[in-house]
Amino acid sequence: MSKNNLRYIARIVVEAATPLVVGSGEEGLTIDKLIARDVNGLPIIPGSALAGVFRHEYSATNGSEKENYLFGYQSNNNGEGSRIFFTNAHFVGSKGVVYEGFEHSEEIKTDKFAEVFKHLPIRQHVSIDHKGVAKDAGKYDEEVLFKGTRFCFEVEAIDINEEDWLSLLNLLKQDRFRIGSGTRKGFGALSVVSASAYTYDFTKKTDVDLYLDKKASLNYPVNYFNPIDLVESTQETDEYVLRIKADNFFLFSSGFASSDADINQVMEDIVVWDGLIPDFKKNQVLIPATSIKGAISHRVAFHYNKLKGIFAENIHSSNLITELVKDESYFKTLIDREHFNSSSLTSSELFINFNPAVRGLFGYSENPCDDKDKNRYQKNRGNVIFNDLYLDAKCEDFKVFNHVRIDRFTQGSYAGALFNEKVAGIGGEFDLTMAVNKNIHSDYIKCFEKALLDIVNGILPLGGRTMLGHGMFSGKLFKNKTEISYDSL
C-alpha cells in the first residue's frame, strides 16, 4: 500500500514531571521572563516548540537524512515541506476539558483550578562567577509552570511508514526529551498521561469519511482512536541518585521576605490529579536543581584541577597557561586555539569557567578569542540533567533563627542590622536524581562522582548560609542502582 494513502494522527496528553518554562520571549513590568500564554491567559506550548524538540531528538537518534525527510529542509534552491504537523499543546483544566480558545472563556472564569494559572510561581536566579559571588547583571527571575500541569496536543503525519511514525512518538519516553528553557537545570520533563492514535487508510471510504468529519478541536471525541503504549528508548544515560538526609537545617532561599522571617526557604505548590480532577498540594519544600547544579559544578572544577596538578601556587604561571592551551587534554572544548586570548581572563576564571570537565559536563556558551567574530563562539548544552525535588513539610519542620550584626568596637548592634531566617529541618532520607549522558570523558565522570561523594560525606554543603552551618547532608551515592564510594573510583 502506498504511504500516500495513509495518514497517521495521535492525540497525546502530557503532564509536567518537573516545572516547565516555555517562554514567550517577553518581559513583564516586574518579571524578567514570562511564559507563553494563549488568548485566555492560560499557559500554552506552541506547536513550533514541540516540532523543534521532536526534530532535534529525532535527528540525534536517526540521523540528519531521515530528519530532513520527516521534518523538511531548505538548501539553496532545493527543499521539501514537513511531513509532520503539530498542534499547539493546550492547557487541560478540571474534568479533563482542554481550554483551547474563546469558546471556553466563560467556563474558565468558573474554573477555580484554571484561575490559579493566571498568577504563576516566580523563580529567582543569580549567575555565580568564578569567585563564588554574583556576576554583574546576573540576577533575573522568571515565571514557571507548576509541576503536574497537563497539556493536550495532536500530531499528524503523511507519506511516512509506520516504523518512522512509532519511532517519532516514542521520543516522548526518552530520558533526554525535555521542552522549553532550563532543561539542564531541572525544568522541562514530561510524562505521558495518555496516548491514542489512528491510521486513516484513504483507499477506504469509511476512513475518508472519518477524516473529513474529524474536527480540529482537541475536545472532539475520537472514540475510534486506539490507545498506544509508547516504548521507552534504550537507556542512553547513567542514573545517579543521592540518597541523603539533612544533618541539621538547610536553606534554599526564595528571595522574598514573609511575615515570619526576612529570609525564607523557597516553597511551591504542585498539581496532583485524581483521575480527571486536579488539586494542589500546598507549600512543598523545594530543593531547586539550579542550586545543586551550581555547587556540583564548582566542586567538579576543583577536582579536575587537582587531577591535573593545578593549585593556587601555580595558577598565575604564564608557562602553565601556555602549555595547557596547547594541550589537547585540557582546554579541548575551545573551538579556536589559534585565536584564544588567555590574557583577557584572570587565572582563576580560566581554570573554573573554562575548565574542561565543567564545560564537558555542564555545557558552555562562549570562547575567549582575540576578535568578536561570532563564528568563533560556540554553544553546547550540558550532558547532566537535574530534577527539582519537592518535599512534604509540617510546621514543626521549620525553625526561625534571629541574627544581629555586632559592632566590633562597641559590641553593640548595628542600626537596622537585626534580621531573621526561616530554615527547613526535614528528617528522613530523600533522593536527588540526575541523569548523565553516556560516553563522557572518564576523567570528567571521575571528578563528577567525587563531587557527589563530597555531598553524601558532608564535605560539600548545599544551599545558602552554609558558612553558618546549614546545608550539611549525609547518605549514599548510587550509580545505576549500585552504590559507589571513594574507594571504588
N, C-alpha and C positions, 0 to 999 in steps of 0.2 A: 504494500500500500504506500502510495506517495506520501511523503511527510507534509506536502502542501495541503493534503486533505484532512490533516489532524490539527486540532487546536487545543492546547492544554491551559487550564485555568485552575489555580489553587487559591483558597481563602484561608488565611492564617491569622490566628490571634496570638500575640506575643505579650509577655509580661516582663517588666524591667526587673531583672535579677539583682541589679545594682542601681543606684541613681543614674539618671540619664541627663545628658546635656547636649541637646540638638539645638544649636544656636541659630538665632535669626540674623546675626551679623550686625545687630543694632545695640545701642547702649541706652539706658534709661537715665532719668534725672538723678537717681541715687544708686543705680546699679550699673556696673561696667559692661556686663554681658547678659543679654536677655535671650530666653529660649524662643523657638519658633511657635507661633500660635495661629489658630485658624480664625475664621470670621466671628466665631462665638467667643473668642478669647481663651479657648482651651488649647492645651498642648497638641502638637502635630509633628509627625515625622514625614517630611516631604518625600515624595517618590524619588526625587533626584538623589536624596541621601541614601535611600535604600539601594538604588541602582548602582551608586558609586561603591558602596561597601561590597555588594554582591559581585560586582565586576572585579574589584581588586582581589577578593578572596578566590574567585573562580580562576583568575589568571595565575595566582600563586599555586593553585592545585593542578590546573590543566594546561597551562602554557598560554602564551600570547596569541598563537594562531587560533585556537578554539575560542579564546576570549573575544577576538575580533569577529569571528563568525557569529557568536551569540549576541554580542552587545554592539556590533557595528564598529566602523572606523572611518577615518578620513585621512588620506595620504595623497598629497599633490592633487592630481585631477581624478583620483580614484576614491572610491568609498562605498560603504553599504550602510543601510539603516539597521537599527537594532531589531532582533527577533524576540526580545524580551521586553515586556511592558509592566510597569509597576504603578499601582495607585498610590495616593498618599496613605499613610498609616494614621487612621483617625482614632481619637480617644474613645475608650469604652467606658460607659457610665453604669449607673445602677441597673440591675436586671439584664446586663449584657447588651444594652442598646448602644449602637455606635453613633456618636454625635458627629455628623459629617456636613452640616450645612444650616442655612437659615431656618429650614423646616423644623429644627429642634430647638430653636431659640427660646420658645415659651416653656418647653419641657425642661430645659437646663435650669431655668430660673427656680423651678420647684425641686430640683435635684440637689440636695444639700451636699452630697458627695462631690459632684462636679463643681459646685461653687467654691469649694476649698482650693481648687486648682487655679483660681484667679489670683491667688497670693501664695507663691511658692517659697520653699526654704532658700536662704541665701548662704552660699559658701564663701568664706573669706580665704584668700590665698595670699601668700607672700613668697617671692623668689629669693632664695638664700644664696649668697655668694660664697667664694672660696674661704672667706674668713668666718663663715657661720653667722653672718648678720644679713639683714635685708638689703637687697640690691636697690639702687636708685630707681625709682618709678616701678619697683617690682611688686607693689601692693595692688591687688584688684579683687573684685568679688563677682560672683555670677549666680544666676538662678539655676536650680537643679530640680529635676522631677523626682517625686517620691519613689523609693523602691516599691515595687508592686503595682505600679501604674500599668494599665493594659492598653494595647492598640490593636486595631484590626486593619489588614490590607489584603489586596489581591495582587497576584502576579499571573501574567498571561504569556504564553509562548507560541510562536508559529514556526513552521518549517524547521523543526529540530526533531531528534529522535528521543525516545523515552529514556534512554540511558542518560543523555545530557540533561533532560528535564529533572530527573530524580537527583542527579549529581548537583544541580543548581539548588534544589530545595534543601538538600542535606547539609549545605553550607551553614544553615542555621544552628546545627548541632556541633560545629567546630568550637574548640576552646577559644580560638583567637577571633571569632566573629563578634565584633563589637561595633557599635554605631555611635556617631556623634563625636564630641571632643572629650579629651581626658580619658581615652580608652586605656592608657597605660598608668593611670593614677586612680583607678577604682571605679570609673564610670563606664556605661555603655553596654553591659552584658544583658542579653535577652534570653528568656526561656520560652519554649513553645508550649502554649496552653492547649491549642487545638489546631489541627491542620486537616483540611479536606480538599479533594481535587476531583476533577472530571476531565476526561478526554473526549472532545467532540469529534466525531467522525462525519465529515461533511459529505460522504457518499451515502449517508443515511438521512432520510427526510426527517425522522424524529429528532435527530441530533441538531439538524439545521434549525428546526422549529424551536428547540430548547434554547439554542444560542441566540436566536433572534428575539425570543421572549424575555431573555435574561435582562434585568435592569442593572444599571451601573451602581445603584445603591448597595452599600455593604450590609444593609439590613434586609435586603431582598432575600427571601428564603430560597435556598438551593438544596432542598432535601434529597435530591438525587446525587449530590456530591458524595464521594466515598471517603471516609476517614483514612488517613495515611499515617504510617509510623515512620517518622524520619530516623535515619540511621546515623549514629554517632560516628564521626570520622576516626580513622586510625590515630591513636594518641600521638600528637605532634609536639607535646610539651612534657616537661617533667614537673610534677606537682610537689611543692614544698609546703609543709604545714608546721607552723609554730604553735605547739600546744603549751600555752603559758598561763600563769596566774600572777596577779599583781602581788608583789611582796608587801606593799602598803597602799599608797594612794597614787593616782595618775591624773593628769590634766591635759586634755586636748582642747584648747581654748576656743570658744565660739566667737571671740572678738567683740562680744556685746556684754554690757552690764545688765543686771537684773535687780529686782527688789531684794534679793538675798545677798548678792555679792557683786563686787566690781569686776571680777574675773570669774568666768563660769565655764564648766565643762560643756562642750558642744553636744546638743541633743537634737534629734529629729524624729518626726513621725514616719511610719511606714504603712503601706496599704496591705491589708490581708483580705483574702477572698474566701467566702463560704459559698461554694457554688458560683452563682452569678451575683451574689450580694457582697459588696465591698464594705470594709470598715477600716478604721485607723487604729494602729497600736501607737499610743501616745508616748512621747518623751523617751524614746530609746536612746541609750548612751551610745554615742558614735565614736568609733576609732577610725579616723579618716586614713585612707590608703596614702594620701599625699604626704602625711606626716611620717608614716612608716617608710615610704619610698625615700624621702629626704634623708632620714637618719641612716638607712642602709647604704645609700649612695655615697655619703661622706665616709662611712666606715670601709666600704669597698676600696675607695681611693687610698686610704691608709694602708690596707693590707697589700694592695698591689705595689705601692711604692716601697713598702717594706720588703716585698718579694724581690724587687729589682734593686735593692740596696740604695734607695733614695731616702736620705734622712735630712733633718734640719741642718746638720753640719755641712752638707754639700749641695744643697738645692740652689745656692747662689753661684755655683761654679759655672762659668760660661762654657768650659770644656765639656762638662757633663751634659748641658743642654744641647750643645752642638752634636755630640755623639748620639744622644737619644733621638734627635730629629732625623739623623741619618739611619738610625737603627730601625729596621722593619718591625722588630719585635716590640717596640714601644709605641711611638706615635703613628701606628699603622692606619688609623682612621682618618688621618689628614689626607685630603684629596689632592693637594698640590704642594709637595715638599719643596719644590724649587722656589716658590713664592712665599713660603712660610716665613713669617716675621715674628720671632720669639721676643724681640726687644719691645714689642708693644704690650707685652704681658708681664706681670710680676711672676717670679718663680713659683710662688705658692699657687697662684691662679693657674699657671701652666700645668702643674702636677696634680691639680684637682679637677678643674673644669675640662681640661683636655687629657685627662687620664684615660688610657685606652680601655681599661676594664669598665670604668664608668660609662664611657661612650658606647662600648660594645654591648653592655647590658641594658643601659637606660636610655640610649639614643642621644642624638645631638642635632643642632640646627645651624652651626656656623663653623667656619675655619678661619684662622687668622692669617691673612695674606697681605702682601705689600700694597695691593691696589683694591679697588672696590668692585672689581669685575664679579658680577653675581654668578657667573658661570663657575667660579671657583668656590662657591658656597654650596654646601650640600646638607640635606636634612635626612635623617634616618630615625625612624621610630624605634622605641625600646623593645627589647626582647623579653622583658619581665612584665607580667600582667598581675596587678594587685587588685584586691577587692576591699571595699569598705566593710566594716564589721559593726553590727548593731547588737547591743546587749540590753536585756531587761534589767531594770533597776527599781529599787524601792527607796523610800525616803531615808531609811537607815543606811543606805549605801553611799551617802554623801556626808561630807564634813566641811565646815567653813573655818578657814584659818584667818586670823586677824594679823595684820602686819603694820608696822610703823617704822619710818626711817629715822634713825637717831643721829643727831649732830655729834660729830666726833670730839668737838671741843667742850660743849656744854652738857653733853649727854641728855639733852632734851630732844623732843620730837620736832621734826621739820613741820612748818605750817603746810597743811594740805597734803601731807605725806602719809596719812592714815588710809589704808585700804584693806580689803579682804578678798579671799578667793575661795571658790566652792569647788572641791575636788571630788573625784569618784574613788571609792574603795570597794569595788565589787569582788566578792570572794568567788572561789571556784575557778576551774580551768575553762579556757575558751581557745578556739582555733583561729589563727590568722593564716589564710591560704594565699598562695601565689603560684603562678604558672610561668615556667621559663622555657622558651623555645629550645629545641634540641640543637645540636651541632654548634654550640657556643664554645669558644676557645677554653681549653681546660684550665688555664691559669685564671681566667675570669671567673669561672664557676667555683674554683677553689677559694678565691677571695670572697665571692658572694656567700658561700657556705660558712666561711669563717665569720663573716659579719652577722649571719643569722645565729650562729652559735654564741656569739658575744651577747646577743639579746637573751637567749634562754639561760645563759650562765650569769646574768646580772651585771655584765660588763658594759653593755650599751643600753642606756636608758632611752625611753621613748616619750614623746610628748613635750610639754612645756614645764618650766620651773624645775628642770632636772637638777640644777645646782642647789636646790633646796631639799633634795632627797626624793622627789616624786619620780614616777615613771620607771621604777626598777621591777623587772619581771624575772621569773624563773620557770623552767619547764623543760620540754624536749623538742628536738627538731626531727622531722620525718621527711624523707625524700621518696616519693612513690611508695608510701606506707612503711618504709624501712627506716628505723632510727639511725641517725648518724651522729658522730661526736668528733671532737678534735683528733682523737687517736685514729679515726678512720680516714682522715684527709691525708 
